[in-house]
Amino acid sequence: MDVENTVLSPSSTTPRERRFTLPDGMELAAKEWGSPGGVPILALHGWLDNSNTWDNFLPLFLQNFPPNHLHIIALDFAGHGRSAHRHPQAEYQLFNHVKDVIAVTNLLGWQRFALLAHSMGAGVSFLLAATLPSRVSHLISVENLGPPPRDDARSAKALIEAATFHNTQFVNQAAGRPPRRRIYPTLEAAAVVRAAGSKRMPLSLDAATVLTERNSMHVDGGVQFTTDQRLKDPTPHGPTPSISRLLFTGITCPVLVILGEDGLFVPHPQEPGLPQPPNWDNGTPRLTVITLPGAHHLHLEHDTAPGTVEAACNWLKDHPLNIPAPRPRNAKAPVKAYKL
């Protein structure tokens, strides 16, 4: 598909801001692309990122489809971007994000939808596709092979790390040493820090600026990150290998996994602690894994986003995105008979 020569009206490729109030009161922000009534797609970002992660991908992606054919909601997870933070007593567990995604799609009236996701967002997507397979029509995962299983040794280590971390927090709070939020003189200065945040997940300054714009706010003296710092807390929870195998056998939709040659998975696939592919032996036979030039954010970087879009669109030629048939207005759920 030609992503350079197709021209759409500005309204088709200009996002609109959306907000969703979930049943539990949580407020989530999102960016809406395309046209309501089109094929529903939920776009999910990675850890510490936000919906701006799709700003270079989605305009090119939309050019490959007729006007009004797609309706895309790029969500800010709780604690990220312009969404609210969770209650102080609530945790940022992966399945809590799954529950939020279910709530948003229910508010939109989407009974069946496609998932386009990066990194942590793809981990959420794999769990959703495994637990509610009838709701998910397609899954495109960028830089994620599914939530990594934890064996007994890793689970024990995670519990120790979490307990040690929270003990230190309690000591600091008792001593009157609250966590500090650094103030940067400019947005550019904050973006420089974001770009240098991880050697395993490098970002160009341009890409870091795109993400920082939605993960920060202006305060007295400069710019401050708004991301909930509790997102960095260690988590003691994770699926065991056997649970992972059982979960992923439930995925029925076609799945495309796009990995970067310099991403988290390809250079050292057997590195200890690195996420490993789930057991697909009895799971989805329609799994496609491809490797492209680029690093962990290959969908966001200007030089690699076009190739990522092209790969996704070529795969979709064999797995077309069709508008779901509406449910009959008078349709009723089948009545189940129970023996007392």
Backbone hydrogen bonds, N-H to C=O, Kabsch-Sander energy under -0.5 kcal/mol:
donor,donor_aa,acceptor,acceptor_aa,energy
3,V,1,M,-0.8
12,S,9,S,-1.5
13,T,9,S,-0.8
13,T,10,P,-0.7
14,T,10,P,-0.6
16,R,32,E,-2.1
18,R,30,A,-2.7
20,F,28,L,-2.9
22,L,20,F,-0.7
22,L,26,M,-2.9
25,G,22,L,-2.5
28,L,20,F,-2.7
28,L,26,M,-0.6
30,A,18,R,-2.2
31,K,74,A,-2.6
32,E,16,R,-3.4
33,W,31,K,-0.5
33,W,72,I,-3.2
34,G,12,S,-1.0
35,S,70,L,-2.8
38,G,35,S,-2.0
39,V,69,H,-3.6
41,I,71,H,-2.5
42,L,114,A,-2.7
43,A,41,I,-0.6
43,A,73,I,-2.6
44,L,42,L,-0.5
44,L,116,L,-2.4
45,H,75,L,-0.5
49,D,46,G,-1.8
53,T,50,N,-2.1
54,W,51,S,-1.6
55,D,52,N,-2.2
58,L,54,W,-2.6
61,F,57,F,-2.4
62,L,58,L,-2.9
63,Q,59,P,-0.9
64,N,61,F,-1.6
65,F,62,L,-1.7
69,H,66,P,-1.8
71,H,39,V,-2.8
72,I,33,W,-2.5
73,I,41,I,-2.4
74,A,31,K,-3.2
74,A,72,I,-0.6
75,L,43,A,-1.9
75,L,73,I,-0.8
76,D,29,A,-2.7
77,F,75,L,-0.6
79,G,84,A,-2.3
80,H,77,F,-2.2
83,S,80,H,-2.3
84,A,27,E,-2.9
90,A,87,H,-2.4
93,Q,91,E,-1.0
96,N,93,Q,-0.8
97,H,93,Q,-1.2
98,V,94,L,-1.5
99,K,95,F,-2.3
100,D,96,N,-1.8
101,V,97,H,-2.4
102,I,98,V,-2.3
103,A,99,K,-2.2
104,V,100,D,-2.4
105,T,101,V,-2.5
106,N,102,I,-2.0
107,L,103,A,-2.2
108,L,104,V,-1.9
109,G,105,T,-0.6
109,G,106,N,-0.7
110,W,105,T,-2.6
111,Q,109,G,-0.8
113,F,135,R,-2.5
114,A,40,P,-2.5
115,L,138,H,-2.2
116,L,42,L,-2.6
117,A,140,I,-2.8
118,H,44,L,-1.9
119,S,142,V,-2.5
121,G,45,H,-0.6
121,G,118,H,-1.9
122,A,119,S,-0.7
123,G,119,S,-1.7
124,V,120,M,-2.2
125,S,121,G,-1.9
126,F,122,A,-2.8
127,L,123,G,-1.8
128,L,124,V,-2.3
129,A,125,S,-3.0
130,A,126,F,-1.8
131,T,127,L,-2.0
132,L,128,L,-2.8
135,R,132,L,-1.9
136,V,132,L,-0.6
136,V,133,P,-0.7
137,S,113,F,-2.6
137,S,135,R,-0.5
138,H,113,F,-0.5
139,L,254,P,-1.7
140,I,115,L,-2.9
141,S,139,L,-0.6
141,S,256,L,-3.4
142,V,117,A,-2.9
142,V,140,I,-0.5
143,E,141,S,-0.6
143,E,258,I,-3.2
150,R,239,P,-3.3
151,D,149,P,-0.5
155,S,151,D,-2.5
156,A,152,D,-2.5
157,K,153,A,-2.3
158,A,154,R,-2.4
159,L,155,S,-2.1
160,I,156,A,-2.1
161,E,157,K,-2.5
162,A,158,A,-2.4
163,A,159,L,-2.4
164,T,160,I,-2.5
165,F,161,E,-2.4
166,H,162,A,-2.5
167,N,163,A,-2.1
168,T,164,T,-2.0
169,Q,165,F,-2.0
170,F,166,H,-2.4
171,V,167,N,-2.1
172,N,168,T,-2.3
173,Q,169,Q,-2.6
174,A,170,F,-2.4
175,A,171,V,-1.6
176,G,173,Q,-1.3
177,R,172,N,-3.2
182,R,180,R,-0.6
184,Y,223,V,-3.3
190,A,186,T,-1.8
191,A,187,L,-2.4
192,V,188,E,-1.9
193,V,189,A,-1.5
194,R,190,A,-2.1
195,A,191,A,-2.6
196,A,192,V,-1.4
197,G,194,R,-1.4
203,L,195,A,-0.9
208,A,204,S,-2.5
209,T,205,L,-2.2
210,V,206,D,-1.9
211,L,207,A,-1.8
212,T,208,A,-2.7
213,E,209,T,-2.1
214,R,210,V,-0.5
214,R,211,L,-1.0
215,N,211,L,-0.8
215,N,212,T,-0.5
217,M,224,Q,-2.1
219,V,222,G,-2.7
222,G,219,V,-2.3
223,V,184,Y,-3.4
224,Q,217,M,-2.6
226,T,215,N,-2.3
227,T,215,N,-0.8
228,D,79,G,-2.3
231,L,228,D,-1.9
232,K,229,Q,-1.7
233,D,230,R,-1.6
244,S,240,T,-2.6
245,R,241,P,-2.2
246,L,242,S,-2.1
247,L,243,I,-2.8
248,F,244,S,-2.6
249,T,245,R,-1.1
250,G,247,L,-2.0
251,I,248,F,-1.1
255,V,286,R,-2.0
256,L,139,L,-2.8
257,V,288,T,-3.2
258,I,141,S,-3.3
258,I,256,L,-0.5
259,L,257,V,-0.6
259,L,290,I,-2.8
261,E,292,L,-2.7
262,D,294,G,-3.2
263,G,260,G,-2.1
266,V,260,G,-0.6
271,E,268,H,-2.1
274,L,271,E,-2.1
280,W,278,P,-1.0
283,G,280,W,-1.5
287,L,284,T,-0.5
288,T,255,V,-2.5
290,I,257,V,-2.7
292,L,259,L,-2.8
298,L,295,A,-1.3
300,L,297,H,-1.7
301,E,297,H,-2.0
304,T,301,E,-0.7
305,A,301,E,-2.4
308,T,304,T,-1.8
309,V,305,A,-2.5
310,E,306,P,-2.5
311,A,307,G,-2.1
312,A,308,T,-2.1
313,C,309,V,-2.6
314,N,310,E,-2.4
315,W,311,A,-1.9
316,L,312,A,-1.9
317,K,313,C,-0.8
317,K,314,N,-0.6
318,D,314,N,-0.5
318,D,315,W,-1.2
319,H,315,W,-0.7
322,N,320,P,-0.8
331,A,328,P,-1.8
336,K,334,P,-0.5
